[in-house]
Each structure stands twice: as C-alpha cells, then as structure tokens.
Amino acid sequence: MKNNKIALFVSLFVLIGFPIIFLFISLFTGQWSYLAWSIPPSLAAGLTGLMISLNQIKKERKVEQ
C-alpha cells in the first residue's frame, strides 16, 4: 500500500510540479517554448501513472474488504 501512495505522489508531482518548474524557467529566460514543450510529456507520464496507481489502490482496497 505504501508503494502505491508513493506512486500516486510521484504521478501528481509529474502532472503538476514539472509544468510549474518549467513555468518558472520560462519566466526567468523569457523563452516560453520550455513550458510549451514540457506540458505534453508531463500530461502523458502523469496521467498514465495516475491511472495505474489509482487502479492499484482500488484493487487493494477491494481485496481488503
């Protein structure tokens, strides 16, 4: 169960944290392509990880009951 919570946290960080990091990089450099090119991979990796980790958490809760 602990590994699934770590996976959930990492997925959320990739989904939300990476675009925020690249937003700050874009603000400092003035090159908005950093932000634009970071969003699709963040969405792909973050949503995939989020769906898989949520499914695993649901499966474990179902087995416990």
C-alpha positions as a Markdown table, in Angstrom:
| # | Residue | x | y | z |
|---|---|---|---|---|
| 1 | Met | 0.0 | 0.0 | 0.0 |
| 2 | Lys | 2.9 | 2.4 | 0.8 |
| 3 | Asn | 4.4 | 1.9 | -2.7 |
| 4 | Asn | 1.1 | 2.8 | -4.3 |
| 5 | Lys | 0.9 | 6.0 | -2.3 |
| 6 | Ile | 4.4 | 6.9 | -3.3 |
| 7 | Ala | 3.5 | 6.2 | -7.0 |
| 8 | Leu | 0.4 | 8.4 | -6.6 |
| 9 | Phe | 2.5 | 11.2 | -5.2 |
| 10 | Val | 5.1 | 10.9 | -7.9 |
| 11 | Ser | 2.4 | 10.9 | -10.6 |
| 12 | Leu | 0.8 | 14.1 | -9.2 |
| 13 | Phe | 4.2 | 15.7 | -9.0 |
| 14 | Val | 5.0 | 15.0 | -12.6 |
| 15 | Leu | 1.5 | 16.1 | -13.6 |
| 16 | Ile | 1.5 | 19.4 | -11.6 |
| 17 | Gly | 5.1 | 20.0 | -10.4 |
| 18 | Phe | 7.0 | 19.7 | -13.7 |
| 19 | Pro | 4.9 | 22.3 | -15.6 |
| 20 | Ile | 5.3 | 24.7 | -12.6 |
| 21 | Ile | 9.1 | 24.2 | -12.6 |
| 22 | Phe | 9.2 | 24.9 | -16.4 |
| 23 | Leu | 6.9 | 27.9 | -15.9 |
| 24 | Phe | 9.5 | 29.4 | -13.6 |
| 25 | Ile | 12.2 | 28.6 | -16.1 |
| 26 | Ser | 10.2 | 30.2 | -18.8 |
| 27 | Leu | 9.6 | 33.3 | -16.7 |
| 28 | Phe | 13.3 | 33.7 | -16.0 |
| 29 | Thr | 14.6 | 33.0 | -19.5 |
| 30 | Gly | 11.7 | 34.6 | -21.4 |
| 31 | Gln | 11.5 | 31.5 | -23.7 |
| 32 | Trp | 8.1 | 30.1 | -23.5 |
| 33 | Ser | 8.9 | 27.1 | -25.6 |
| 34 | Tyr | 10.3 | 25.4 | -22.4 |
| 35 | Leu | 6.8 | 25.5 | -20.9 |
| 36 | Ala | 5.1 | 24.5 | -24.2 |
| 37 | Trp | 7.4 | 21.5 | -24.7 |
| 38 | Ser | 7.1 | 20.3 | -21.1 |
| 39 | Ile | 3.3 | 20.1 | -21.0 |
| 40 | Pro | 2.6 | 17.1 | -23.4 |
| 41 | Pro | 5.2 | 14.8 | -21.8 |
| 42 | Ser | 4.0 | 15.8 | -18.3 |
| 43 | Leu | 0.4 | 15.0 | -19.2 |
| 44 | Ala | 1.3 | 11.7 | -20.8 |
| 45 | Ala | 3.5 | 10.5 | -18.0 |
| 46 | Gly | 1.4 | 12.0 | -15.2 |
| 47 | Leu | -1.9 | 10.8 | -16.3 |
| 48 | Thr | -0.6 | 7.3 | -17.1 |
| 49 | Gly | 1.0 | 6.9 | -13.7 |
| 50 | Leu | -2.1 | 8.4 | -12.0 |
| 51 | Met | -4.5 | 6.0 | -13.7 |
| 52 | Ile | -2.3 | 3.0 | -13.0 |
| 53 | Ser | -1.7 | 3.9 | -9.3 |
| 54 | Leu | -5.4 | 4.7 | -8.7 |
| 55 | Asn | -6.4 | 1.3 | -10.2 |
| 56 | Gln | -3.9 | -0.5 | -8.0 |
| 57 | Ile | -5.2 | 1.3 | -4.9 |
| 58 | Lys | -8.8 | 0.4 | -5.8 |
| 59 | Lys | -7.8 | -3.2 | -6.3 |
| 60 | Glu | -6.0 | -3.4 | -2.9 |
| 61 | Arg | -9.0 | -1.8 | -1.1 |
| 62 | Lys | -11.3 | -4.3 | -2.8 |
| 63 | Val | -9.2 | -7.2 | -1.7 |
| 64 | Glu | -9.1 | -5.9 | 1.9 |
| 65 | Gln | -12.8 | -5.8 | 2.2 |
